[in-house]
Amino acid sequence: MRNYAWPYAVKLRNAQRFLAQRDKVKVVLRFRGREMAHKHLGEAVIQRFAADLAAVAKVESLPRLDGPRLILVLAPR
């Protein structure tokens, strides 16, 4: 299993910066190979991302699967 902690923190910090500038944020999680068999893990990461930004953002588009990508759109509060 890969260590996603550091890239997650970078993406979270950048998302907070964009939301502070009143921009929307599109979160894309890409599945590769056999990762498609474990979509529930990706959904958990996306839900955690939305929860971590709940104070500064609202979910504009619920997470949706588009091929091998899971997409979430957040808008500033």
PDB file of N, CA, C and O in Angstrom:
ATOM      1  N   MET A   1       0.843  -1.185   0.000  1.00  0.00           N
ATOM      2  CA  MET A   1       0.000   0.000   0.000  1.00  0.00           C
ATOM      3  C   MET A   1       0.883   1.241   0.000  1.00  0.00           C
ATOM      4  O   MET A   1       1.894   1.301   0.699  1.00  0.00           O
ATOM      5  N   ARG A   2       0.495   2.202  -0.774  1.00  0.00           N
ATOM      6  CA  ARG A   2       1.278   3.434  -0.857  1.00  0.00           C
ATOM      7  C   ARG A   2       1.013   4.339   0.332  1.00  0.00           C
ATOM      8  O   ARG A   2      -0.023   4.234   0.989  1.00  0.00           O
ATOM      9  N   ASN A   3       1.953   5.226   0.602  1.00  0.00           N
ATOM     10  CA  ASN A   3       1.788   6.210   1.658  1.00  0.00           C
ATOM     11  C   ASN A   3       1.222   7.486   1.045  1.00  0.00           C
ATOM     12  O   ASN A   3       1.928   8.200   0.333  1.00  0.00           O
ATOM     13  N   TYR A   4      -0.055   7.775   1.322  1.00  0.00           N
ATOM     14  CA  TYR A   4      -0.718   8.930   0.739  1.00  0.00           C
ATOM     15  C   TYR A   4      -0.738  10.141   1.666  1.00  0.00           C
ATOM     16  O   TYR A   4      -1.328  11.163   1.318  1.00  0.00           O
ATOM     17  N   ALA A   5      -0.120  10.054   2.819  1.00  0.00           N
ATOM     18  CA  ALA A   5      -0.239  11.123   3.807  1.00  0.00           C
ATOM     19  C   ALA A   5       0.368  12.429   3.306  1.00  0.00           C
ATOM     20  O   ALA A   5      -0.276  13.473   3.406  1.00  0.00           O
ATOM     21  N   TRP A   6       1.576  12.403   2.776  1.00  0.00           N
ATOM     22  CA  TRP A   6       2.221  13.636   2.366  1.00  0.00           C
ATOM     23  C   TRP A   6       1.534  14.270   1.160  1.00  0.00           C
ATOM     24  O   TRP A   6       1.243  15.465   1.209  1.00  0.00           O
ATOM     25  N   PRO A   7       1.259  13.537   0.082  1.00  0.00           N
ATOM     26  CA  PRO A   7       0.560  14.179  -1.040  1.00  0.00           C
ATOM     27  C   PRO A   7      -0.828  14.687  -0.630  1.00  0.00           C
ATOM     28  O   PRO A   7      -1.286  15.709  -1.139  1.00  0.00           O
ATOM     29  N   TYR A   8      -1.491  13.986   0.277  1.00  0.00           N
ATOM     30  CA  TYR A   8      -2.813  14.413   0.746  1.00  0.00           C
ATOM     31  C   TYR A   8      -2.709  15.773   1.410  1.00  0.00           C
ATOM     32  O   TYR A   8      -3.536  16.649   1.156  1.00  0.00           O
ATOM     33  N   ALA A   9      -1.715  15.965   2.251  1.00  0.00           N
ATOM     34  CA  ALA A   9      -1.545  17.233   2.958  1.00  0.00           C
ATOM     35  C   ALA A   9      -1.262  18.371   1.982  1.00  0.00           C
ATOM     36  O   ALA A   9      -1.756  19.482   2.170  1.00  0.00           O
ATOM     37  N   VAL A  10      -0.486  18.110   0.959  1.00  0.00           N
ATOM     38  CA  VAL A  10      -0.177  19.125  -0.048  1.00  0.00           C
ATOM     39  C   VAL A  10      -1.446  19.506  -0.807  1.00  0.00           C
ATOM     40  O   VAL A  10      -1.719  20.690  -1.010  1.00  0.00           O
ATOM     41  N   LYS A  11      -2.216  18.511  -1.224  1.00  0.00           N
ATOM     42  CA  LYS A  11      -3.459  18.781  -1.955  1.00  0.00           C
ATOM     43  C   LYS A  11      -4.446  19.539  -1.072  1.00  0.00           C
ATOM     44  O   LYS A  11      -5.131  20.445  -1.546  1.00  0.00           O
ATOM     45  N   LEU A  12      -4.525  19.176   0.198  1.00  0.00           N
ATOM     46  CA  LEU A  12      -5.429  19.843   1.131  1.00  0.00           C
ATOM     47  C   LEU A  12      -5.032  21.304   1.312  1.00  0.00           C
ATOM     48  O   LEU A  12      -5.887  22.188   1.294  1.00  0.00           O
ATOM     49  N   ARG A  13      -3.750  21.556   1.484  1.00  0.00           N
ATOM     50  CA  ARG A  13      -3.263  22.928   1.666  1.00  0.00           C
ATOM     51  C   ARG A  13      -3.528  23.769   0.419  1.00  0.00           C
ATOM     52  O   ARG A  13      -3.941  24.923   0.529  1.00  0.00           O
ATOM     53  N   ASN A  14      -3.294  23.198  -0.767  1.00  0.00           N
ATOM     54  CA  ASN A  14      -3.556  23.934  -2.000  1.00  0.00           C
ATOM     55  C   ASN A  14      -5.051  24.202  -2.177  1.00  0.00           C
ATOM     56  O   ASN A  14      -5.439  25.284  -2.617  1.00  0.00           O
ATOM     57  N   ALA A  15      -5.885  23.227  -1.838  1.00  0.00           N
ATOM     58  CA  ALA A  15      -7.327  23.410  -1.946  1.00  0.00           C
ATOM     59  C   ALA A  15      -7.791  24.533  -1.018  1.00  0.00           C
ATOM     60  O   ALA A  15      -8.633  25.343  -1.405  1.00  0.00           O
ATOM     61  N   GLN A  16      -7.256  24.587   0.188  1.00  0.00           N
ATOM     62  CA  GLN A  16      -7.606  25.648   1.126  1.00  0.00           C
ATOM     63  C   GLN A  16      -7.212  27.009   0.569  1.00  0.00           C
ATOM     64  O   GLN A  16      -7.947  27.985   0.720  1.00  0.00           O
ATOM     65  N   ARG A  17      -6.058  27.072  -0.072  1.00  0.00           N
ATOM     66  CA  ARG A  17      -5.589  28.326  -0.658  1.00  0.00           C
ATOM     67  C   ARG A  17      -6.518  28.772  -1.788  1.00  0.00           C
ATOM     68  O   ARG A  17      -6.880  29.946  -1.867  1.00  0.00           O
ATOM     69  N   PHE A  18      -6.901  27.841  -2.658  1.00  0.00           N
ATOM     70  CA  PHE A  18      -7.798  28.183  -3.767  1.00  0.00           C
ATOM     71  C   PHE A  18      -9.172  28.608  -3.257  1.00  0.00           C
ATOM     72  O   PHE A  18      -9.760  29.557  -3.774  1.00  0.00           O
ATOM     73  N   LEU A  19      -9.682  27.912  -2.249  1.00  0.00           N
ATOM     74  CA  LEU A  19     -10.982  28.258  -1.693  1.00  0.00           C
ATOM     75  C   LEU A  19     -10.942  29.624  -1.008  1.00  0.00           C
ATOM     76  O   LEU A  19     -11.932  30.356  -1.036  1.00  0.00           O
ATOM     77  N   ALA A  20      -9.819  29.973  -0.396  1.00  0.00           N
ATOM     78  CA  ALA A  20      -9.670  31.290   0.230  1.00  0.00           C
ATOM     79  C   ALA A  20      -9.700  32.393  -0.824  1.00  0.00           C
ATOM     80  O   ALA A  20     -10.096  33.520  -0.529  1.00  0.00           O
ATOM     81  N   GLN A  21      -9.288  32.081  -2.040  1.00  0.00           N
ATOM     82  CA  GLN A  21      -9.335  33.037  -3.147  1.00  0.00           C
ATOM     83  C   GLN A  21     -10.692  33.024  -3.848  1.00  0.00           C
ATOM     84  O   GLN A  21     -10.869  33.656  -4.889  1.00  0.00           O
ATOM     85  N   ARG A  22     -11.660  32.289  -3.260  1.00  0.00           N
ATOM     86  CA  ARG A  22     -13.029  32.184  -3.769  1.00  0.00           C
ATOM     87  C   ARG A  22     -13.107  31.421  -5.093  1.00  0.00           C
ATOM     88  O   ARG A  22     -13.992  31.686  -5.907  1.00  0.00           O
ATOM     89  N   ASP A  23     -12.196  30.484  -5.311  1.00  0.00           N
ATOM     90  CA  ASP A  23     -12.209  29.627  -6.492  1.00  0.00           C
ATOM     91  C   ASP A  23     -12.802  28.275  -6.130  1.00  0.00           C
ATOM     92  O   ASP A  23     -12.755  27.846  -4.977  1.00  0.00           O
ATOM     93  N   LYS A  24     -13.367  27.607  -7.145  1.00  0.00           N
ATOM     94  CA  LYS A  24     -13.847  26.246  -6.944  1.00  0.00           C
ATOM     95  C   LYS A  24     -12.674  25.285  -7.027  1.00  0.00           C
ATOM     96  O   LYS A  24     -11.641  25.592  -7.623  1.00  0.00           O
ATOM     97  N   VAL A  25     -12.845  24.121  -6.424  1.00  0.00           N
ATOM     98  CA  VAL A  25     -11.802  23.096  -6.423  1.00  0.00           C
ATOM     99  C   VAL A  25     -12.397  21.798  -6.959  1.00  0.00           C
ATOM    100  O   VAL A  25     -13.436  21.336  -6.489  1.00  0.00           O
ATOM    101  N   LYS A  26     -11.731  21.225  -7.936  1.00  0.00           N
ATOM    102  CA  LYS A  26     -12.131  19.930  -8.478  1.00  0.00           C
ATOM    103  C   LYS A  26     -11.112  18.906  -7.991  1.00  0.00           C
ATOM    104  O   LYS A  26      -9.924  18.996  -8.300  1.00  0.00           O
ATOM    105  N   VAL A  27     -11.590  17.944  -7.235  1.00  0.00           N
ATOM    106  CA  VAL A  27     -10.733  16.907  -6.666  1.00  0.00           C
ATOM    107  C   VAL A  27     -10.888  15.654  -7.538  1.00  0.00           C
ATOM    108  O   VAL A  27     -11.995  15.145  -7.711  1.00  0.00           O
ATOM    109  N   VAL A  28      -9.781  15.170  -8.077  1.00  0.00           N
ATOM    110  CA  VAL A  28      -9.809  13.991  -8.941  1.00  0.00           C
ATOM    111  C   VAL A  28      -8.890  12.936  -8.346  1.00  0.00           C
ATOM    112  O   VAL A  28      -7.707  13.185  -8.111  1.00  0.00           O
ATOM    113  N   LEU A  29      -9.445  11.766  -8.108  1.00  0.00           N
ATOM    114  CA  LEU A  29      -8.672  10.634  -7.614  1.00  0.00           C
ATOM    115  C   LEU A  29      -8.662   9.598  -8.733  1.00  0.00           C
ATOM    116  O   LEU A  29      -9.717   9.114  -9.143  1.00  0.00           O
ATOM    117  N   ARG A  30      -7.488   9.260  -9.222  1.00  0.00           N
ATOM    118  CA  ARG A  30      -7.375   8.359 -10.362  1.00  0.00           C
ATOM    119  C   ARG A  30      -7.014   6.960  -9.884  1.00  0.00           C
ATOM    120  O   ARG A  30      -6.068   6.774  -9.119  1.00  0.00           O
ATOM    121  N   PHE A  31      -7.782   5.980 -10.347  1.00  0.00           N
ATOM    122  CA  PHE A  31      -7.519   4.581 -10.029  1.00  0.00           C
ATOM    123  C   PHE A  31      -6.706   3.973 -11.158  1.00  0.00           C
ATOM    124  O   PHE A  31      -6.971   4.229 -12.332  1.00  0.00           O
ATOM    125  N   ARG A  32      -5.713   3.166 -10.797  1.00  0.00           N
ATOM    126  CA  ARG A  32      -4.895   2.490 -11.793  1.00  0.00           C
ATOM    127  C   ARG A  32      -4.936   0.986 -11.555  1.00  0.00           C
ATOM    128  O   ARG A  32      -4.857   0.518 -10.419  1.00  0.00           O
ATOM    129  N   GLY A  33      -5.059   0.253 -12.628  1.00  0.00           N
ATOM    130  CA  GLY A  33      -4.999  -1.206 -12.544  1.00  0.00           C
ATOM    131  C   GLY A  33      -6.025  -1.795 -11.604  1.00  0.00           C
ATOM    132  O   GLY A  33      -7.221  -1.529 -11.720  1.00  0.00           O
ATOM    133  N   ARG A  34      -5.551  -2.590 -10.682  1.00  0.00           N
ATOM    134  CA  ARG A  34      -6.441  -3.285  -9.753  1.00  0.00           C
ATOM    135  C   ARG A  34      -7.046  -2.385  -8.682  1.00  0.00           C
ATOM    136  O   ARG A  34      -7.879  -2.831  -7.893  1.00  0.00           O
ATOM    137  N   GLU A  35      -6.640  -1.147  -8.652  1.00  0.00           N
ATOM    138  CA  GLU A  35      -7.232  -0.214  -7.687  1.00  0.00           C
ATOM    139  C   GLU A  35      -8.733  -0.064  -7.928  1.00  0.00           C
ATOM    140  O   GLU A  35      -9.472   0.275  -7.004  1.00  0.00           O
ATOM    141  N   MET A  36      -9.192  -0.309  -9.151  1.00  0.00           N
ATOM    142  CA  MET A  36     -10.619  -0.223  -9.471  1.00  0.00           C
ATOM    143  C   MET A  36     -11.437  -1.231  -8.662  1.00  0.00           C
ATOM    144  O   MET A  36     -12.638  -1.043  -8.465  1.00  0.00           O
ATOM    145  N   ALA A  37     -10.798  -2.281  -8.202  1.00  0.00           N
ATOM    146  CA  ALA A  37     -11.495  -3.286  -7.403  1.00  0.00           C
ATOM    147  C   ALA A  37     -11.735  -2.788  -5.977  1.00  0.00           C
ATOM    148  O   ALA A  37     -12.490  -3.404  -5.224  1.00  0.00           O
ATOM    149  N   HIS A  38     -11.106  -1.693  -5.610  1.00  0.00           N
ATOM    150  CA  HIS A  38     -11.209  -1.162  -4.244  1.00  0.00           C
ATOM    151  C   HIS A  38     -11.671   0.287  -4.266  1.00  0.00           C
ATOM    152  O   HIS A  38     -11.076   1.152  -3.622  1.00  0.00           O
ATOM    153  N   LYS A  39     -12.728   0.538  -5.007  1.00  0.00           N
ATOM    154  CA  LYS A  39     -13.246   1.903  -5.135  1.00  0.00           C
ATOM    155  C   LYS A  39     -13.699   2.468  -3.796  1.00  0.00           C
ATOM    156  O   LYS A  39     -13.675   3.682  -3.593  1.00  0.00           O
ATOM    157  N   HIS A  40     -14.110   1.596  -2.886  1.00  0.00           N
ATOM    158  CA  HIS A  40     -14.575   2.065  -1.583  1.00  0.00           C
ATOM    159  C   HIS A  40     -13.470   2.796  -0.818  1.00  0.00           C
ATOM    160  O   HIS A  40     -13.758   3.710  -0.046  1.00  0.00           O
ATOM    161  N   LEU A  41     -12.215   2.404  -1.024  1.00  0.00           N
ATOM    162  CA  LEU A  41     -11.107   3.093  -0.359  1.00  0.00           C
ATOM    163  C   LEU A  41     -10.938   4.501  -0.919  1.00  0.00           C
ATOM    164  O   LEU A  41     -10.675   5.442  -0.170  1.00  0.00           O
ATOM    165  N   GLY A  42     -11.087   4.644  -2.226  1.00  0.00           N
ATOM    166  CA  GLY A  42     -11.006   5.961  -2.847  1.00  0.00           C
ATOM    167  C   GLY A  42     -12.137   6.862  -2.408  1.00  0.00           C
ATOM    168  O   GLY A  42     -11.940   8.058  -2.194  1.00  0.00           O
ATOM    169  N   GLU A  43     -13.325   6.292  -2.272  1.00  0.00           N
ATOM    170  CA  GLU A  43     -14.467   7.066  -1.806  1.00  0.00           C
ATOM    171  C   GLU A  43     -14.238   7.555  -0.381  1.00  0.00           C
ATOM    172  O   GLU A  43     -14.643   8.663  -0.032  1.00  0.00           O
ATOM    173  N   ALA A  44     -13.598   6.742   0.434  1.00  0.00           N
ATOM    174  CA  ALA A  44     -13.288   7.144   1.813  1.00  0.00           C
ATOM    175  C   ALA A  44     -12.316   8.317   1.830  1.00  0.00           C
ATOM    176  O   ALA A  44     -12.457   9.228   2.646  1.00  0.00           O
ATOM    177  N   VAL A  45     -11.330   8.301   0.937  1.00  0.00           N
ATOM    178  CA  VAL A  45     -10.365   9.397   0.856  1.00  0.00           C
ATOM    179  C   VAL A  45     -11.063  10.684   0.419  1.00  0.00           C
ATOM    180  O   VAL A  45     -10.816  11.751   0.981  1.00  0.00           O
ATOM    181  N   ILE A  46     -11.930  10.580  -0.581  1.00  0.00           N
ATOM    182  CA  ILE A  46     -12.659  11.756  -1.077  1.00  0.00           C
ATOM    183  C   ILE A  46     -13.581  12.315   0.012  1.00  0.00           C
ATOM    184  O   ILE A  46     -13.666  13.531   0.184  1.00  0.00           O
ATOM    185  N   GLN A  47     -14.266  11.441   0.742  1.00  0.00           N
ATOM    186  CA  GLN A  47     -15.144  11.894   1.823  1.00  0.00           C
ATOM    187  C   GLN A  47     -14.333  12.571   2.934  1.00  0.00           C
ATOM    188  O   GLN A  47     -14.771  13.568   3.508  1.00  0.00           O
ATOM    189  N   ARG A  48     -13.154  12.027   3.230  1.00  0.00           N
ATOM    190  CA  ARG A  48     -12.291  12.628   4.248  1.00  0.00           C
ATOM    191  C   ARG A  48     -11.829  14.015   3.803  1.00  0.00           C
ATOM    192  O   ARG A  48     -11.763  14.942   4.610  1.00  0.00           O
ATOM    193  N   PHE A  49     -11.509  14.152   2.505  1.00  0.00           N
ATOM    194  CA  PHE A  49     -11.079  15.436   1.946  1.00  0.00           C
ATOM    195  C   PHE A  49     -12.199  16.464   2.104  1.00  0.00           C
ATOM    196  O   PHE A  49     -11.954  17.592   2.531  1.00  0.00           O
ATOM    197  N   ALA A  50     -13.425  16.073   1.761  1.00  0.00           N
ATOM    198  CA  ALA A  50     -14.565  16.977   1.885  1.00  0.00           C
ATOM    199  C   ALA A  50     -14.812  17.336   3.354  1.00  0.00           C
ATOM    200  O   ALA A  50     -15.142  18.482   3.661  1.00  0.00           O
ATOM    201  N   ALA A  51     -14.658  16.379   4.251  1.00  0.00           N
ATOM    202  CA  ALA A  51     -14.858  16.632   5.676  1.00  0.00           C
ATOM    203  C   ALA A  51     -13.789  17.574   6.227  1.00  0.00           C
ATOM    204  O   ALA A  51     -14.083  18.435   7.056  1.00  0.00           O
ATOM    205  N   ASP A  52     -12.551  17.408   5.767  1.00  0.00           N
ATOM    206  CA  ASP A  52     -11.468  18.274   6.234  1.00  0.00           C
ATOM    207  C   ASP A  52     -11.663  19.720   5.775  1.00  0.00           C
ATOM    208  O   ASP A  52     -11.186  20.648   6.428  1.00  0.00           O
ATOM    209  N   LEU A  53     -12.356  19.913   4.661  1.00  0.00           N
ATOM    210  CA  LEU A  53     -12.580  21.257   4.129  1.00  0.00           C
ATOM    211  C   LEU A  53     -13.994  21.776   4.411  1.00  0.00           C
ATOM    212  O   LEU A  53     -14.389  22.809   3.871  1.00  0.00           O
ATOM    213  N   ALA A  54     -14.748  21.079   5.238  1.00  0.00           N
ATOM    214  CA  ALA A  54     -16.145  21.437   5.483  1.00  0.00           C
ATOM    215  C   ALA A  54     -16.302  22.852   6.036  1.00  0.00           C
ATOM    216  O   ALA A  54     -17.322  23.493   5.782  1.00  0.00           O
ATOM    217  N   ALA A  55     -15.335  23.348   6.771  1.00  0.00           N
ATOM    218  CA  ALA A  55     -15.436  24.683   7.356  1.00  0.00           C
ATOM    219  C   ALA A  55     -15.326  25.785   6.307  1.00  0.00           C
ATOM    220  O   ALA A  55     -15.886  26.866   6.488  1.00  0.00           O
ATOM    221  N   VAL A  56     -14.619  25.527   5.222  1.00  0.00           N
ATOM    222  CA  VAL A  56     -14.391  26.565   4.214  1.00  0.00           C
ATOM    223  C   VAL A  56     -15.030  26.257   2.868  1.00  0.00           C
ATOM    224  O   VAL A  56     -15.025  27.105   1.975  1.00  0.00           O
ATOM    225  N   ALA A  57     -15.587  25.045   2.708  1.00  0.00           N
ATOM    226  CA  ALA A  57     -16.141  24.669   1.405  1.00  0.00           C
ATOM    227  C   ALA A  57     -17.414  23.864   1.564  1.00  0.00           C
ATOM    228  O   ALA A  57     -17.644  23.216   2.586  1.00  0.00           O
ATOM    229  N   LYS A  58     -18.234  23.921   0.526  1.00  0.00           N
ATOM    230  CA  LYS A  58     -19.422  23.078   0.475  1.00  0.00           C
ATOM    231  C   LYS A  58     -19.317  22.204  -0.761  1.00  0.00           C
ATOM    232  O   LYS A  58     -18.718  22.596  -1.762  1.00  0.00           O
ATOM    233  N   VAL A  59     -19.892  21.038  -0.687  1.00  0.00           N
ATOM    234  CA  VAL A  59     -19.842  20.099  -1.810  1.00  0.00           C
ATOM    235  C   VAL A  59     -20.819  20.589  -2.872  1.00  0.00           C
ATOM    236  O   VAL A  59     -22.023  20.675  -2.629  1.00  0.00           O
ATOM    237  N   GLU A  60     -20.296  20.905  -4.041  1.00  0.00           N
ATOM    238  CA  GLU A  60     -21.144  21.359  -5.135  1.00  0.00           C
ATOM    239  C   GLU A  60     -21.623  20.190  -5.981  1.00  0.00           C
ATOM    240  O   GLU A  60     -22.749  20.183  -6.477  1.00  0.00           O
ATOM    241  N   SER A  61     -20.753  19.206  -6.137  1.00  0.00           N
ATOM    242  CA  SER A  61     -21.094  18.024  -6.913  1.00  0.00           C
ATOM    243  C   SER A  61     -20.654  16.805  -6.115  1.00  0.00           C
ATOM    244  O   SER A  61     -19.485  16.689  -5.749  1.00  0.00           O
ATOM    245  N   LEU A  62     -21.575  15.907  -5.847  1.00  0.00           N
ATOM    246  CA  LEU A  62     -21.240  14.708  -5.089  1.00  0.00           C
ATOM    247  C   LEU A  62     -20.205  13.883  -5.832  1.00  0.00           C
ATOM    248  O   LEU A  62     -20.114  13.972  -7.056  1.00  0.00           O
ATOM    249  N   PRO A  63     -19.414  13.074  -5.112  1.00  0.00           N
ATOM    250  CA  PRO A  63     -18.405  12.252  -5.783  1.00  0.00           C
ATOM    251  C   PRO A  63     -19.051  11.341  -6.826  1.00  0.00           C
ATOM    252  O   PRO A  63     -20.045  10.667  -6.554  1.00  0.00           O
ATOM    253  N   ARG A  64     -18.472  11.334  -8.013  1.00  0.00           N
ATOM    254  CA  ARG A  64     -18.991  10.474  -9.074  1.00  0.00           C
ATOM    255  C   ARG A  64     -17.829   9.784  -9.767  1.00  0.00           C
ATOM    256  O   ARG A  64     -16.731  10.329  -9.876  1.00  0.00           O
ATOM    257  N   LEU A  65     -18.095   8.587 -10.228  1.00  0.00           N
ATOM    258  CA  LEU A  65     -17.086   7.795 -10.910  1.00  0.00           C
ATOM    259  C   LEU A  65     -17.208   8.053 -12.404  1.00  0.00           C
ATOM    260  O   LEU A  65     -18.274   7.854 -12.987  1.00  0.00           O
ATOM    261  N   ASP A  66     -16.124   8.492 -13.020  1.00  0.00           N
ATOM    262  CA  ASP A  66     -16.083   8.769 -14.447  1.00  0.00           C
ATOM    263  C   ASP A  66     -14.931   7.956 -15.032  1.00  0.00           C
ATOM    264  O   ASP A  66     -13.799   8.433 -15.113  1.00  0.00           O
ATOM    265  N   GLY A  67     -15.229   6.741 -15.433  1.00  0.00           N
ATOM    266  CA  GLY A  67     -14.174   5.843 -15.894  1.00  0.00           C
ATOM    267  C   GLY A  67     -13.302   5.454 -14.714  1.00  0.00           C
ATOM    268  O   GLY A  67     -13.810   5.000 -13.689  1.00  0.00           O
ATOM    269  N   PRO A  68     -11.990   5.627 -14.851  1.00  0.00           N
ATOM    270  CA  PRO A  68     -11.094   5.272 -13.741  1.00  0.00           C
ATOM    271  C   PRO A  68     -10.858   6.423 -12.762  1.00  0.00           C
ATOM    272  O   PRO A  68      -9.936   6.359 -11.949  1.00  0.00           O
ATOM    273  N   ARG A  69     -11.678   7.472 -12.831  1.00  0.00           N
ATOM    274  CA  ARG A  69     -11.488   8.639 -11.973  1.00  0.00           C
ATOM    275  C   ARG A  69     -12.699   8.861 -11.083  1.00  0.00           C
ATOM    276  O   ARG A  69     -13.839   8.655 -11.500  1.00  0.00           O
ATOM    277  N   LEU A  70     -12.442   9.281  -9.863  1.00  0.00           N
ATOM    278  CA  LEU A  70     -13.478   9.668  -8.918  1.00  0.00           C
ATOM    279  C   LEU A  70     -13.369  11.180  -8.775  1.00  0.00           C
ATOM    280  O   LEU A  70     -12.310  11.696  -8.418  1.00  0.00           O
ATOM    281  N   ILE A  71     -14.463  11.895  -9.055  1.00  0.00           N
ATOM    282  CA  ILE A  71     -14.420  13.347  -9.136  1.00  0.00           C
ATOM    283  C   ILE A  71     -15.367  13.966  -8.111  1.00  0.00           C
ATOM    284  O   ILE A  71     -16.500  13.518  -7.937  1.00  0.00           O
ATOM    285  N   LEU A  72     -14.874  15.008  -7.436  1.00  0.00           N
ATOM    286  CA  LEU A  72     -15.648  15.775  -6.453  1.00  0.00           C
ATOM    287  C   LEU A  72     -15.393  17.251  -6.730  1.00  0.00           C
ATOM    288  O   LEU A  72     -14.251  17.642  -6.973  1.00  0.00           O
ATOM    289  N   VAL A  73     -16.437  18.077  -6.697  1.00  0.00           N
ATOM    290  CA  VAL A  73     -16.291  19.513  -6.907  1.00  0.00           C
ATOM    291  C   VAL A  73     -16.701  20.224  -5.625  1.00  0.00           C
ATOM    292  O   VAL A  73     -17.777  19.975  -5.082  1.00  0.00           O
ATOM    293  N   LEU A  74     -15.835  21.108  -5.150  1.00  0.00           N
ATOM    294  CA  LEU A  74     -16.080  21.890  -3.942  1.00  0.00           C
ATOM    295  C   LEU A  74     -16.158  23.369  -4.308  1.00  0.00           C
ATOM    296  O   LEU A  74     -15.429  23.838  -5.183  1.00  0.00           O
ATOM    297  N   ALA A  75     -17.042  24.098  -3.636  1.00  0.00           N
ATOM    298  CA  ALA A  75     -17.181  25.530  -3.842  1.00  0.00           C
ATOM    299  C   ALA A  75     -16.961  26.236  -2.507  1.00  0.00           C
ATOM    300  O   ALA A  75     -17.258  25.671  -1.454  1.00  0.00           O
ATOM    301  N   PRO A  76     -16.447  27.453  -2.537  1.00  0.00           N
ATOM    302  CA  PRO A  76     -16.236  28.173  -1.280  1.00  0.00           C
ATOM    303  C   PRO A  76     -17.549  28.503  -0.595  1.00  0.00           C
ATOM    304  O   PRO A  76     -18.575  28.685  -1.250  1.00  0.00           O
ATOM    305  N   ARG A  77     -17.508  28.579   0.721  1.00  0.00           N
ATOM    306  CA  ARG A  77     -18.714  28.949   1.500  1.00  0.00           C
ATOM    307  C   ARG A  77     -18.935  30.424   1.440  1.00  0.00           C
ATOM    308  O   ARG A  77     -19.892  30.929   2.028  1.00  0.00           O
TER     309      ARG A  77
END
